[in-house]
Structures are given as C-alpha cells and as structure tokens.
Amino acid sequence: MSVIEITEENSFQYEGQVPRNFLNDLGRRYHRGMACEAGSIDTPPTMIFWKIINLEDDNVPTEAEILCFTAEDESEGEELLAAFFQETESDGAERVTFELESLSPTEEKLLSGAGFEITEEESRDIRVTIEELSALGFNQREKYLPDYIKCLSELSDRQFKAGIMECAFHGMYGLSDDLPFLSMTHYDPYISSCIITDDKVNGFILVNKVMSGEFIVELLFCMPPDASRNLLNMMRFSIREAMELCDMDDTVILRRHNKATYELVKRLFPDKKGDGVLKGGKTV
C-alpha cells in the first residue's frame, strides 16, 4: 500500500468522501493532503488533511494542525501517519495538534498509538446567528457610521493588496498564515468591511463563507489612532450588512484563536460556549 499526496490535480478522486472545503484548500500555500491508494472501491480511503502554521515566523515554533483524519484500516492508518510525520518534519514542524469534532474508535486508537494525548474539551469556535449579533447592545447605538467605512467590494485589487501587506507587516494574519497570498475573492465582498482614508486601507474585518454555508471571521485588524472605536464601527457595519443580505438564522463562527479574540468574544457573548470536541497534541 503506497501513500500519495492529494493535490488539486487528483482531488476529484476524493469528492464526496471528504468535506469539499478540505479539497478546495489544497491550492493554498500551507495546506496539504495525503491518502493511502485505495485497495478497494468499497472501502473509504484513509486520508489526512493538515495545514502548516507559523512557517514564515522565526519567532514562533512551526506547527502542523490536522484538519481531517479518516481511517478504517489500522495498517493503512499507521502507514499514513508515518508518512505524515515525515512530511511535517521536513516542513520544520516542532509540534502537531488537532481539534476535531469526532473520531472513530479506530482513528482514536491510531492517534493515541502515535503519541497524541487526546482530551475532550470545549471548541475554540463559538457559533452565533445573525440575529444574535444584531441584538448586541453596541449595534443598537450609532445609527450613522463614518463614510470612510466601506464594504470590501468598493476596494480595488491594488488597495486590497496594500492593506493586506500592512496587516502582514504588523504581524496580523488572523486565521490565515497565507493571508498575503489570498485573493480578495476569498472573502465575502459585502459583509467584509474596511476603513479607507486618503486612498489607504487602515483596517479590515474579513469574513469568508465556507462550504457548509456558515460564515467565519478570519481577520480583525485596525490601525491607530482610534483603533478600538473604528473596529467597533466596522463590526457595526458588517453586522448591518449581514442583516440586510442574510437570513437571520445564518451562522457566524467566531474563532478564539488568541488571547485578544478570546477576550473579545467573552465580552460580546459571556454565556456562549463552544461545542465539545476532541483535542490532541504531540511534539514531533
């Protein structure tokens, strides 16, 4: 049984067997996929998808995060994980982590056997509806917003790229280490918002609509002065656009990926909890 890389070119072979977003992301700079070549068309393929984190930041250890792992055959799973660890080591990853909704008994046995400490914990993701966002107290205030707050669709490609490079210069990548390589079309053009003054972008709220139909906030960034006030106004703008364009029961994912976003979500939704997930990690 041989292990092969899943690429944009051969990903069609796995359609319908894994969520489409994992296949779509294979074209992104730090996203990877591998599978054992199918021994039988009746057996679901053994697959793993992951992304490399902090590869370009010399001040932070490089990590690999497993995004999806499927295995029904133990021998295939062991072979795949061995190839996976070899690949992540070649990328310079010092640690491998995951946060997954569920694992089959076979998958959990394989990961535990590979050295992962697996625990049941609360997800880093909080899911809220457009209706819940619209009911936030700060959204009820400030009927009129400054005209320098725009939706993303009003930016030129040049302005967008210049704004993204400003984010990268300040070390603000949000959820995407490959932020400088993503095009403007990656984001919702109307719910995503920005601040533009003197033809220069000084702030972003970038929202992506994923294959499940949910929205996920991928970047919050605002330059001083008045960064806090302007970020709040961009949030109002994006919420009000969503109220106009979306169903009120549409879901938005707020990922608490660092201390700042954790504190922000806690202030906005103090009683909200993430779903139960399985988390794991190991040093490579």
Residue, then its C-alpha position, 0 to 999 in steps of 0.5 A: m500500500s503506497v501513500i500519495e499526496i492529494t493535490e488539486e490535480n487528483s482531488f476529484q478522486y476524493e469528492g464526496q468522501v471528504p468535506r469539499n472545503f478540505l479539497n478546495d484548500l489544497g491550492r493554498r500555500y500551507h495546506r496539504g493532503m495525503a491518502c493511502e491508494a485505495g485497495s478497494i472501491d468499497t472501502p473509504p480511503t484513509m486520508i489526512f488533511w493538515k495545514i502548516i502554521n507559523l512557517e514564515d515566523d522565526n519567532v514562533p515554533t512551526e506547527a502542523e494542525i490536522l484538519c481531517f483524519t479518516a481511517e478504517d484500516e489500522s495498517e493503512g492508518e499507521e502507514l499514513l501517519a508515518a508518512f505524515f510525520q515525515e512530511t511535517e518534519s521536513d516542513g520544520a514542524e516542532r509540534v502537531t495538534f488537532e481539534l476535531e469534532s469526532l473520531s472513530p474508535t479506530e482513528e482514536k486508537l491510531l492517534s493515541g498509538a502515535g503519541f497524541e494525548i487526546t482530551e475532550e474539551e470545549s471548541r475554540d469556535i463559538r457559533v452565533t446567528i445573525e440575529e444574535l449579533s444584531a441584538l448586541g447592545f453596541n449595534q443598537r447605538e450609532k445609527y450613522l457610521p463614518d463614510y470612510i467605512k466601506c464594504l470590501s467590494e468598493l476596494s480595488d485589487r491594488q488597495f486590497k493588496a496594500g492593506i493586506m501587506e500592512c496587516a502582514f507587516h504588523g504581524m496580523y494574519g488572523l486565521s490565515d498564515d497565507l493571508p498575503f497570498l489570498s485573493m480578495t475573492h476569498y472573502d465575502p465582498y459585502i459583509s467584509s468591511c474596511i476603513i479607507t482614508d486618503d486612498k489607504v486601507n487602515g483596517f479590515i474585518l474579513v469574513n469568508k463563507v465556507m462550504s457548509g454555508e456558515f460564515i467565519v471571521e478570519l481577520l480583525f485588524c485596525m490601525p491607530p489612532d482610534a483603533s478600538r472605536n473604528l473596529l467597533n464601527m466596522m463590526r457595526f457595519s458588517i453586522r448591518e450588512a449581514m442583516e440586510l443580505c442574510d437570513m437571520d438564522d445564518t451562522v457566524i463562527l467566531r474563532r478564539h484563536n488568541k488571547a485578544t479574540y478570546e477576550l473579545v468574544k467573552r465580552l460580546f457573548p459571556d454565556k456562549k460556549g463552544d461545542g465539545v470536541l476532541k483535542g490532541g497534541k504531540t511534539v514531533 
